[in-house]
Amino acid sequence: MGETRKPLRWWEVAQAVRGQRIGRRLVYRAEVDSTMDVCHALARAGAETGVVAVADGQTAGRGRLGRAWHAPPRTCLLFSVLLRPTLPQEQWPHALWPLALALADAVEAAAGARPPIKWPNDLMLHGRKLGGLLAEATGGGVVVGAGLNVNVPAAALALEQPAVSLADAVGHPVSREGLLIASLRSFERWYRRWLAAPEAVWDAWRAGSYLIGRQVEVAAGSRRYTGTAIDQDRDGYLHVRAADGHTHRFAAGDAHVRLQSAEHEERGA
């Protein structure tokens, strides 16, 4: 896919989202440590809500719990958004809900299949990880970011779990410009809905869950729990019912579909 490794035409994106809140200002970098860090710096400088940092490459991209995010240059969609929500501060991390839904909209339009959302912050496609999201508090707001495997060669998907590239899923290279435009346009709509009616967006986020109804294993600290994922509540907790009937609630952790469930999915049952 060497022919797809061209710099992002960021000016086309900026033109396409002109006039909306999300993307009112777009900051492009060929390479950065992390687009999250760019937004943090913009926040400290007093930038308004909706500024977007996008990059063609990251030297220190990170995921949840400080994990590294590997992204070969010019193959992934890497962006972060500075938000200054009018909702109570304890709800700010839930800005990942409208972002996840926006990315699901954009991927569905490109791939013809809607990626489910795996608690707490992954997008899945065909049972494999397509991308991840991250939220971090910043001065007077929150920064939300996303990394999506778009035109990444299969051999370069060096993640801890089975991963997939959008191009591999659809069988041809995918326009990163088109995917980013669709994501920002949809995020504009979902973000407005979240500010006006957070529970309605939670409903949509929950409905897109990859885990609910599946047999899962959750690693929380040094302990592991198994059971059936039965809910993701309005506070973002995952509920897992163990075989003994006891329900565990997780604010954070690593959740994986247990092998028999994943095999069942791969057979298309």
C-alpha positions in Angstrom: 0.0 0.0 0.0 2.9 2.3 -0.6 0.9 4.4 -2.9 -1.4 5.4 -0.1 1.4 6.8 2.1 0.9 10.4 1.2 0.7 13.4 3.5 -2.8 14.1 4.8 -4.4 16.9 2.7 -5.4 18.7 5.9 -6.5 21.9 4.1 -9.3 19.8 2.4 -10.5 18.7 5.8 -10.4 22.2 7.2 -12.4 23.5 4.2 -15.0 20.7 4.5 -15.7 21.4 8.2 -15.6 25.1 8.1 -18.4 26.7 10.0 -18.9 24.0 12.6 -17.7 24.0 16.2 -15.6 20.8 16.0 -12.8 21.6 13.7 -13.2 25.4 13.7 -9.4 25.4 14.0 -7.3 22.5 12.6 -3.7 22.2 13.6 -1.7 19.8 11.4 1.7 18.4 12.1 3.6 15.9 10.0 5.0 14.3 13.1 4.4 14.9 16.8 5.0 13.1 20.1 1.2 12.8 20.5 -1.8 14.8 19.2 -3.0 14.7 22.8 0.0 16.7 23.8 -0.6 19.3 21.1 -4.1 19.8 22.4 -2.9 20.1 26.0 -0.5 22.9 24.8 -3.3 24.6 22.9 -5.5 24.4 26.0 -2.8 26.1 28.2 -2.6 28.8 25.6 -6.4 29.5 25.9 -7.6 27.8 22.8 -11.4 27.5 22.4 -13.4 24.3 22.4 -13.4 22.4 19.1 -9.8 22.8 18.1 -8.5 19.7 16.4 -4.9 18.5 16.3 -4.1 15.9 13.5 -0.8 14.3 12.6 0.6 12.0 10.0 2.8 10.3 12.5 3.4 10.0 16.2 6.6 9.2 18.0 5.1 8.7 21.4 1.4 8.0 20.7 -0.3 6.6 23.7 -3.4 4.7 24.6 -5.2 4.0 27.9 -3.0 3.4 31.0 0.0 5.0 29.2 0.4 2.2 26.7 2.1 2.9 23.4 0.1 3.3 20.2 2.0 2.1 17.2 1.2 3.9 14.0 3.3 3.7 10.8 3.6 7.2 9.3 0.8 8.3 6.9 -1.2 5.1 7.4 -3.5 5.9 10.4 -6.0 8.5 11.4 -4.5 10.3 14.4 -6.3 13.2 15.9 -7.4 14.8 19.2 -10.0 17.4 20.0 -10.0 20.0 22.8 -13.4 20.3 24.4 -14.7 22.7 27.1 -18.1 21.1 27.9 -20.8 23.0 29.7 -21.8 19.8 31.6 -20.7 19.0 35.2 -17.0 18.2 35.3 -17.5 14.6 36.4 -19.2 14.0 33.1 -16.4 15.3 30.9 -14.7 11.9 30.5 -17.9 10.7 28.9 -17.1 12.9 25.9 -15.7 9.6 24.6 -19.3 8.5 24.0 -20.1 11.0 21.2 -16.6 10.5 19.7 -16.9 6.7 19.6 -20.3 7.0 17.9 -19.0 9.5 15.4 -16.1 7.2 14.5 -18.5 4.3 14.2 -20.6 6.4 11.8 -17.6 7.3 9.6 -16.3 3.7 9.5 -19.7 2.3 8.7 -20.0 4.7 5.7 -16.6 3.7 4.5 -16.8 -0.1 5.2 -20.5 -0.9 5.0 -20.3 -2.4 8.5 -20.7 -0.7 11.8 -17.9 -1.2 14.3 -19.1 -2.1 17.8 -17.6 -0.3 20.7 -15.6 -2.4 23.2 -15.6 -1.0 26.7 -14.0 1.1 27.7 -12.4 2.7 24.6 -11.9 0.5 21.6 -13.5 0.1 18.2 -13.8 -3.4 16.8 -14.3 -4.8 13.3 -14.7 -8.4 12.5 -13.7 -9.3 16.0 -10.4 -7.4 15.9 -9.3 -4.0 17.2 -9.7 -1.3 14.6 -8.7 1.7 16.9 -8.7 3.2 20.3 -9.9 6.3 22.0 -8.5 8.3 25.0 -9.7 11.1 27.2 -7.5 13.2 29.4 -8.3 16.2 31.6 -6.7 19.5 30.7 -7.0 23.1 32.0 -10.6 24.0 32.0 -11.6 21.1 29.7 -10.9 17.7 28.4 -9.0 16.4 25.4 -10.3 13.4 23.5 -8.3 11.6 21.0 -8.5 8.7 18.5 -6.2 6.4 16.6 -7.6 4.3 13.8 -5.8 1.8 11.6 -6.7 2.9 8.1 -4.2 1.8 5.5 -1.8 -0.1 7.8 -0.2 -3.2 6.3 -1.2 -6.3 8.1 2.4 -7.1 9.1 2.7 -3.7 10.8 -0.2 -4.2 13.2 2.0 -4.9 16.2 -0.6 -4.5 19.0 -1.2 -6.6 22.0 -4.4 -8.1 20.7 -5.5 -9.1 17.2 -5.9 -5.9 15.1 -7.4 -5.0 11.8 -6.8 -2.2 9.3 -9.8 -0.6 7.6 -8.2 -1.1 4.1 -7.8 -4.8 4.8 -11.4 -5.1 5.8 -12.8 -3.4 2.7 -10.1 -4.7 0.3 -8.8 -1.3 -1.0 -7.1 1.8 0.4 -9.4 4.2 2.2 -9.1 8.0 2.1 -8.0 9.3 5.4 -9.2 12.8 4.4 -12.7 11.5 3.8 -12.7 9.5 7.0 -11.6 12.4 9.0 -14.2 14.7 7.4 -16.9 12.2 8.1 -15.7 11.7 11.7 -15.6 15.5 12.5 -19.0 16.2 10.9 -20.6 13.3 12.9 -18.8 14.3 16.1 -20.3 17.8 15.7 -23.8 16.3 15.8 -23.1 13.8 18.5 -21.3 16.3 20.7 -24.3 18.8 20.5 -26.6 15.9 21.4 -24.4 15.0 24.3 -24.4 18.5 25.7 -28.2 18.7 25.4 -29.2 15.2 26.4 -26.3 13.0 27.8 -28.6 10.1 28.6 -29.7 9.8 24.9 -26.1 9.6 23.8 -25.4 7.0 26.6 -28.3 5.0 25.2 -26.7 5.0 21.7 -23.2 4.2 23.1 -24.6 1.3 25.2 -26.6 0.0 22.2 -23.3 -0.3 20.2 -21.6 -2.4 22.9 -19.3 -5.2 21.7 -19.4 -6.8 25.2 -22.9 -6.8 26.4 -24.4 -10.3 26.3 -21.0 -12.0 25.8 -18.8 -14.2 28.0 -15.9 -12.0 29.1 -12.8 -11.9 31.2 -11.9 -8.6 32.9 -8.5 -7.9 34.4 -8.7 -5.3 37.1 -5.4 -4.7 38.9 -4.0 -8.1 39.8 -7.3 -9.9 39.7 -9.2 -11.5 36.9 -13.0 -11.9 36.7 -15.1 -14.0 34.3 -18.8 -13.9 33.6 -21.4 -12.4 31.3 -21.3 -8.7 30.5 -24.8 -7.5 31.2 -24.7 -3.7 31.2 -22.7 -0.5 30.8 -24.3 2.1 33.0 -24.6 5.9 32.8 -21.5 6.3 34.9 -19.5 4.3 32.4 -19.2 1.1 34.6 -19.2 -2.3 33.0 -21.4 -4.8 34.9 -20.3 -8.5 34.7 -22.4 -11.3 36.3 -20.3 -14.2 37.5 -21.4 -17.9 37.4 -22.4 -17.6 41.1 -24.8 -14.9 40.3 -22.8 -12.1 41.9 -22.5 -8.9 39.7 -19.2 -7.0 39.6 -18.9 -3.4 38.5 -15.8 -2.1 36.8 -14.8 1.5 36.4 -11.7 0.5 34.5 -9.9 -2.6 33.4 -9.0 -4.7 30.4 -12.0 -6.7 29.1 -11.7 -9.5 26.5 -14.3 -11.7 25.0 -13.6 -15.3 26.1 -12.2 -17.6 23.4 -15.3 -19.7 22.9 -17.3 -16.5 22.3 -14.8 -15.1 19.8 -14.7 -18.4 17.9 -18.4 -18.4 17.8 -18.4 -14.9 16.2 -15.7 -15.8 13.7 -17.9 -18.7 12.4 -20.6 -16.1 11.7 -23.1 -17.7 14.1 
